[in-house]
Amino acid sequence: MIDQLAHPELTATAIVALAALVCGVVMARLKQPAIVGYILAGVVLGPSGAGLVANREAVTTLAEFGVLMLLFVVGIELDLRRFIQGWKVALFVTLVQIAGSVGTALALRPLLGWSFGLALVLGFAVAVSSTAVVIKMLESSGDDDSTVGRVTVGILIAQDIAVVPMMLVLGGVSRAGISPLDAGKVVFSVAFLAALFWLLVNRRLRLPVTGRLARHVELGPLTALAWCFGAAALSGLMDLSPAYGAFLAGVVIGNSSQRESILKSAEPVGNVLLMVFFLSIGLLLDFAFIWKNLGTVLLLLLMVTLFKTALNVAALRLTRQDWGAAVLAGAALAQIGEFSFLLAEVGKANRLITGAETKLVVAVAVLSLALSPFWLFTMRRLHRVAEASSLKALLGAVYGRAALPPPKGPSPRELSDA
């Protein structure tokens, strides 16, 4: 029907934008992140749904800009001074997550017939949790300023930082392995990132020209885009990942005196581009593929959820966190995050995984995001059950007051005697 109109592409784009808004509002009313609604809009309008957007390539370029803005905003919002307070726990848990996920994927490779590239991409993708979803869940439960919330947010920040080296590794790996030159690029990038962090922790930058431009109504958004895309272009010219440059630019801005003005200018444009990015993820979700490989998808989803929870709890316990904080933080981090989609795309671009394997990663990641709030609720309830010290407390923790026997009152004989 739309193909018969005078301006089919423009009409389809307008419908897609409206659908993304509606789905985002619905998710917000359900106290879920809006990004889940954007993914849902892509599913509904994509090849697996109404087929309104049959050609995903039409939004690929904007989606790639959205990735750069996502990392740029993450860098701006990274408070290094607050992160440095609990960096040892966050770094240790993140390294355990990466090592455990990649090691398990490589160990399962011979049994499941995975290629080296698929095992590496899956390991990296599983190690990363969703910053947007987890923070939303912590805010909804009131745990964002608790011990559990602070520990969890610290780990999320460490994971976001670790995404950049993981992207560089995937960019340098071929099916034959990683070359010494590519390994040197990764080491240099990580060392430069650490040196930049040390400099910014000990000194707050001032960007006078940027500050004046950022306060301008019309030039403010362009200033933010210039920092993001300029640094991305410079990084690309140095044969590094453009996303690496965008992230570094965000870190520099975020730890300068112009942080608030740049962030205020970047957010409106960034939100639109991020909507396009998550919309493109929804377009990738193939229900026919999921139905055909339902057993594999559900098995991987179960393995990811249980494995990540157990691995997170074990790592947190090794840092001397109490059982309550370890269980709740471990369950909150048990999903696959938005950066996992980016890692899958990098793996596909470098021919480490095929198109069908990309669909597998996307399917498990989307279902994991949808399951995450219910899984945290279940683990929170099970933790309360485990803390119950008596049968009465156990019944009360599981079923509430309705399951407990009514308080015993005086017998009829005692009433007659009275």
C-alpha distance (Angstrom), angle and dihedral (degrees) to the residues before:
residue distance angle dihedral
M1 . . .
I2 3.83 . .
D3 3.80 91.0 .
Q4 3.80 88.3 64.5
L5 3.81 93.6 57.9
A6 3.80 124.2 98.8
H7 3.83 93.3 -114.3
P8 3.83 106.5 25.4
E9 3.83 98.1 162.3
L10 3.80 94.4 49.2
T11 3.81 91.5 46.0
A12 3.81 91.6 49.1
T13 3.82 90.9 49.1
A14 3.82 91.0 52.0
I15 3.82 91.2 49.8
V16 3.81 91.0 48.6
A17 3.82 92.0 51.3
L18 3.81 91.2 49.0
A19 3.81 92.1 47.6
A20 3.81 91.1 49.8
L21 3.82 89.9 52.1
V22 3.82 92.8 48.8
C23 3.81 93.3 47.7
G24 3.79 91.2 46.1
V25 3.83 91.2 51.8
V26 3.82 91.3 48.7
M27 3.81 91.7 51.8
A28 3.80 91.2 46.9
R29 3.83 90.1 52.4
L30 3.81 88.1 51.5
K31 3.83 88.4 51.4
Q32 3.78 91.8 -113.0
P33 3.83 127.5 127.9
A34 3.79 114.7 -85.5
I35 3.81 90.0 -128.0
V36 3.80 89.1 72.7
G37 3.79 87.8 57.7
Y38 3.81 91.7 50.7
I39 3.81 90.1 52.5
L40 3.80 89.2 48.2
A41 3.83 90.5 51.9
G42 3.78 89.5 53.6
V43 3.80 90.6 50.4
V44 3.82 93.2 48.8
L45 3.81 95.1 46.7
G46 3.80 98.3 34.1
P47 3.80 132.8 86.8
S48 3.83 91.8 -75.3
G49 3.81 91.9 53.6
A50 3.78 132.2 27.2
G51 3.80 92.5 -19.3
L52 3.80 91.8 -132.1
V53 3.82 90.6 135.9
A54 3.78 103.8 40.0
N55 3.80 96.8 155.5
R56 3.80 110.6 64.0
E57 3.81 91.5 -177.7
A58 3.81 88.4 74.7
V59 3.83 90.5 71.7
T60 3.81 99.3 31.3
T61 3.81 96.0 95.4
L62 3.80 93.5 49.7
A63 3.81 89.3 45.3
E64 3.82 89.9 55.4
F65 3.81 89.3 51.5
G66 3.80 86.4 50.8
V67 3.81 90.2 55.9
L68 3.81 90.5 54.0
M69 3.81 91.2 48.9
L70 3.82 90.7 47.3
L71 3.80 92.1 56.3
F72 3.81 91.2 40.8
V73 3.82 91.9 54.7
V74 3.83 91.6 43.7
G75 3.80 88.2 54.8
I76 3.81 92.4 49.1
E77 3.80 92.6 49.8
L78 3.82 92.3 48.1
D79 3.81 106.4 108.9
L80 3.79 101.7 -160.3
R81 3.79 95.1 -172.1
R82 3.80 92.2 55.6
F83 3.79 92.0 41.8
I84 3.79 92.4 51.7
Q85 3.83 90.7 61.7
G86 3.81 93.1 69.3
W87 3.79 100.3 18.3
K88 3.81 95.3 123.7
V89 3.81 93.9 60.6
A90 3.80 93.1 40.9
L91 3.81 94.2 47.8
F92 3.80 94.0 45.5
V93 3.80 94.2 49.1
T94 3.82 92.0 45.7
L95 3.81 92.4 50.7
V96 3.81 90.4 48.5
Q97 3.82 89.8 50.1
I98 3.80 93.0 50.8
A99 3.80 95.1 43.2
G100 3.80 93.0 44.5
S101 3.80 94.8 46.5
V102 3.81 96.3 45.0
G103 3.81 92.4 41.5
T104 3.80 92.7 50.6
A105 3.81 92.2 46.6
L106 3.81 91.0 50.8
A107 3.82 90.7 47.0
L108 3.83 91.1 51.9
R109 3.80 91.7 46.5
P110 3.85 97.2 91.3
L111 3.81 92.8 43.6
L112 3.81 96.4 49.5
G113 3.80 98.1 33.3
W114 3.80 94.9 -118.0
S115 3.79 121.7 162.1
F116 3.80 119.4 -121.8
G117 3.79 89.8 -107.8
L118 3.80 93.9 52.7
A119 3.80 92.0 47.4
L120 3.81 91.3 50.6
V121 3.81 94.5 46.2
L122 3.82 92.2 46.3
G123 3.80 91.1 47.9
F124 3.80 92.3 52.4
A125 3.81 92.9 42.1
V126 3.80 93.7 50.8
A127 3.82 92.2 48.5
V128 3.82 92.7 61.3
S129 3.81 121.9 79.4
S130 3.80 128.5 -160.9
T131 3.81 112.2 -93.0
A132 3.82 93.2 -169.3
V133 3.81 95.8 48.2
V134 3.82 96.5 42.5
I135 3.81 94.5 48.5
K136 3.81 89.7 48.5
M137 3.82 90.8 51.9
L138 3.81 92.0 47.8
E139 3.80 91.1 50.3
S140 3.82 91.7 48.5
S141 3.81 92.3 51.7
G142 3.81 94.7 42.2
D143 3.82 92.8 -118.3
D144 3.81 97.0 115.2
D145 3.84 93.0 101.1
S146 3.80 97.0 34.8
T147 3.80 128.1 96.7
V148 3.80 89.8 -96.3
G149 3.80 91.0 50.6
R150 3.80 95.3 48.7
V151 3.81 92.8 48.0
T152 3.80 92.0 46.2
V153 3.81 94.6 48.1
G154 3.80 90.4 48.9
I155 3.80 90.2 54.5
L156 3.80 91.1 47.3
I157 3.81 90.4 53.6
A158 3.82 90.9 49.7
Q159 3.81 89.6 50.1
D160 3.80 91.9 50.2
I161 3.80 89.3 51.9
A162 3.82 90.9 47.4
V163 3.82 91.1 54.9
V164 3.81 90.3 73.7
P165 3.85 95.5 58.5
M166 3.80 90.1 42.2
M167 3.80 90.4 54.9
L168 3.79 89.7 49.4
V169 3.81 90.7 50.7
L170 3.81 92.2 50.5
G171 3.80 89.8 46.4
G172 3.80 91.1 54.4
V173 3.79 99.2 40.7
S174 3.77 121.6 93.2
R175 3.75 128.4 180.0
A176 3.81 87.3 -91.3
G177 3.81 93.1 54.8
I178 3.80 136.7 -98.5
S179 3.80 119.4 -46.8
P180 3.85 123.2 -132.0
L181 3.82 89.8 -113.1
D182 3.80 92.5 54.5
A183 3.81 90.7 45.2
G184 3.81 88.3 52.9
K185 3.81 90.5 52.3
V186 3.80 91.0 53.1
V187 3.82 92.6 48.1
F188 3.82 91.2 47.2
S189 3.81 92.1 48.4
V190 3.81 93.4 50.0
A191 3.82 92.1 45.5
F192 3.81 91.3 49.0
L193 3.82 90.0 49.1
A194 3.82 91.3 51.3
A195 3.83 91.7 48.0
L196 3.80 91.0 49.2
F197 3.81 90.7 50.5
W198 3.81 91.1 51.0
L199 3.81 91.1 49.8
L200 3.80 94.2 48.4
V201 3.81 93.7 46.6
N202 3.80 90.6 55.3
R203 3.79 97.9 38.6
R204 3.78 133.8 34.6
L205 3.79 113.3 -142.9
R206 3.77 126.7 -136.1
L207 3.79 120.5 -152.2
P208 3.83 105.5 -172.1
V209 3.82 99.8 178.4
T210 3.80 91.7 44.3
G211 3.79 90.4 49.9
R212 3.78 94.1 54.7
L213 3.80 93.1 46.0
A214 3.81 92.9 46.5
R215 3.81 91.4 57.4
H216 3.81 90.8 55.9
V217 3.81 112.5 99.3
E218 3.81 95.7 -138.7
L219 3.80 101.0 29.6
G220 3.82 97.1 43.0
P221 3.82 97.7 81.1
L222 3.82 90.8 42.3
T223 3.82 89.7 52.8
A224 3.79 91.0 54.3
L225 3.81 91.4 47.1
A226 3.82 90.5 48.0
W227 3.80 91.4 55.2
C228 3.81 92.9 45.7
F229 3.80 100.3 43.8
G230 3.81 94.8 32.8
A231 3.79 92.1 56.9
A232 3.82 90.3 42.6
A233 3.82 90.5 52.9
L234 3.82 91.8 48.1
S235 3.79 90.8 50.1
G236 3.80 90.6 48.7
L237 3.83 91.5 50.9
M238 3.82 87.8 54.1
D239 3.82 88.0 56.5
L240 3.81 91.5 -109.7
S241 3.78 128.2 119.3
P242 3.85 113.4 -73.2
A243 3.81 87.2 -140.4
Y244 3.82 88.5 60.6
G245 3.80 90.5 58.2
A246 3.82 92.6 46.6
F247 3.81 90.4 51.7
L248 3.82 92.6 49.1
A249 3.80 90.5 50.0
G250 3.79 89.6 52.3
V251 3.81 92.0 49.8
V252 3.81 91.4 51.3
I253 3.82 92.4 48.2
G254 3.81 92.4 43.5
N255 3.79 92.5 56.8
S256 3.79 96.3 44.7
S257 3.79 131.2 87.6
Q258 3.84 89.0 -105.7
R259 3.80 94.2 62.0
E260 3.80 98.6 111.6
S261 3.80 96.7 45.1
I262 3.82 94.1 47.9
L263 3.80 92.7 45.1
K264 3.80 90.8 50.4
S265 3.81 90.3 51.4
A266 3.82 95.5 44.0
E267 3.80 99.0 47.0
P268 3.85 100.1 73.5
V269 3.81 93.7 49.5
G270 3.78 91.8 39.1
N271 3.80 92.8 51.9
V272 3.81 91.2 54.7
L273 3.81 93.2 48.4
L274 3.80 91.7 45.4
M275 3.79 89.4 52.1
V276 3.80 88.3 55.7
F277 3.82 90.6 48.0
F278 3.79 94.7 53.1
L279 3.79 90.4 40.3
S280 3.81 88.3 57.7
I281 3.81 88.7 52.3
G282 3.79 89.2 55.9
L283 3.79 89.1 51.0
L284 3.80 88.3 56.9
L285 3.81 93.8 55.5
D286 3.80 106.5 103.2
F287 3.82 114.7 -165.2
A288 3.79 91.6 -170.6
F289 3.80 89.1 56.6
I290 3.82 91.7 46.8
W291 3.81 92.3 49.9
K292 3.80 91.8 47.4
N293 3.83 91.2 49.0
L294 3.80 97.6 30.6
G295 3.80 94.8 133.5
T296 3.79 93.6 51.4
V297 3.82 93.3 44.9
L298 3.82 94.2 49.2
L299 3.82 92.2 43.9
L300 3.80 91.3 52.1
L301 3.81 91.2 45.3
L302 3.81 91.1 52.6
M303 3.79 92.4 44.7
V304 3.80 92.5 48.8
T305 3.81 94.1 48.5
L306 3.80 96.7 46.1
F307 3.80 95.1 36.5
K308 3.80 95.5 49.6
T309 3.80 92.4 46.3
A310 3.81 92.8 50.8
L311 3.81 93.0 43.5
N312 3.80 92.9 48.3
V313 3.80 93.3 47.6
A314 3.81 91.9 48.4
A315 3.81 92.6 48.7
L316 3.81 92.6 47.7
R317 3.80 91.9 48.2
L318 3.81 88.9 53.3
T319 3.81 87.5 58.3
R320 3.84 88.4 55.5
Q321 3.81 95.9 -107.0
D322 3.81 112.9 155.3
W323 3.80 119.0 -106.1
G324 3.79 94.5 -105.4
A325 3.81 95.2 54.2
A326 3.82 91.9 41.0
V327 3.81 94.4 51.8
L328 3.80 96.2 45.6
A329 3.81 95.1 42.9
G330 3.81 90.6 44.5
A331 3.81 92.1 52.3
A332 3.81 92.6 45.1
L333 3.83 89.8 55.1
A334 3.81 95.0 45.8
Q335 3.82 98.3 102.7
I336 3.80 132.7 82.9
G337 3.80 111.9 -105.5
E338 3.77 139.0 -135.0
F339 3.80 91.7 -99.0
S340 3.81 88.3 60.9
F341 3.81 88.0 71.3
L342 3.79 88.7 53.3
L343 3.82 91.9 49.3
A344 3.80 89.8 50.4
E345 3.80 90.5 51.5
V346 3.82 90.9 49.4
G347 3.80 89.6 49.8
K348 3.79 91.0 49.9
A349 3.81 92.5 47.3
N350 3.81 89.6 53.4
R351 3.83 91.3 46.5
L352 3.78 93.4 -116.5
I353 3.80 90.9 126.9
T354 3.78 133.4 24.7
G355 3.79 128.4 -121.9
A356 3.81 91.3 -99.5
E357 3.81 91.2 51.1
T358 3.80 89.3 50.0
K359 3.81 88.6 55.1
L360 3.81 88.7 52.5
V361 3.81 92.6 53.4
V362 3.81 91.5 46.3
A363 3.82 93.2 48.3
V364 3.80 93.9 50.9
A365 3.82 91.8 43.8
V366 3.82 95.0 50.6
L367 3.83 92.9 46.6
S368 3.81 89.6 46.3
L369 3.81 91.2 54.3
A370 3.80 90.8 49.5
L371 3.83 92.6 48.2
S372 3.80 95.8 45.9
P373 3.87 100.5 87.5
F374 3.81 91.7 48.1
W375 3.80 91.9 47.4
L376 3.81 92.5 51.6
F377 3.82 90.1 48.4
T378 3.82 90.3 50.8
M379 3.81 93.9 48.2
R380 3.81 91.1 46.9
R381 3.82 90.1 53.2
L382 3.83 92.6 45.8
H383 3.79 89.9 50.2
R384 3.81 90.1 54.5
V385 3.80 89.1 49.5
A386 3.79 91.5 51.2
E387 3.80 90.7 51.3
A388 3.80 92.0 54.5
S389 3.80 108.9 112.6
S390 3.81 99.8 -165.6
L391 3.78 140.5 28.4
K392 3.79 90.4 -103.8
A393 3.81 91.9 52.1
L394 3.81 90.0 44.2
L395 3.81 92.7 55.2
G396 3.77 91.1 44.8
A397 3.80 92.6 50.9
V398 3.80 93.3 50.1
Y399 3.80 103.4 36.6
G400 3.77 106.3 14.5
R401 3.81 126.3 -132.8
A402 3.79 93.5 -37.5
A403 3.81 91.3 71.9
L404 3.81 95.6 50.8
P405 3.82 120.5 92.4
P406 3.80 114.3 -104.4
P407 3.77 116.7 -101.5
K408 3.78 111.7 -86.3
G409 3.80 112.4 -110.2
P410 3.85 131.0 -169.0
S411 3.79 117.4 -64.0
P412 3.84 121.6 -112.8
R413 3.83 90.0 -106.5
E414 3.79 91.2 52.7
L415 3.82 89.0 50.8
S416 3.84 91.9 49.9
D417 3.78 91.5 48.7
A418 3.76 89.0 51.6
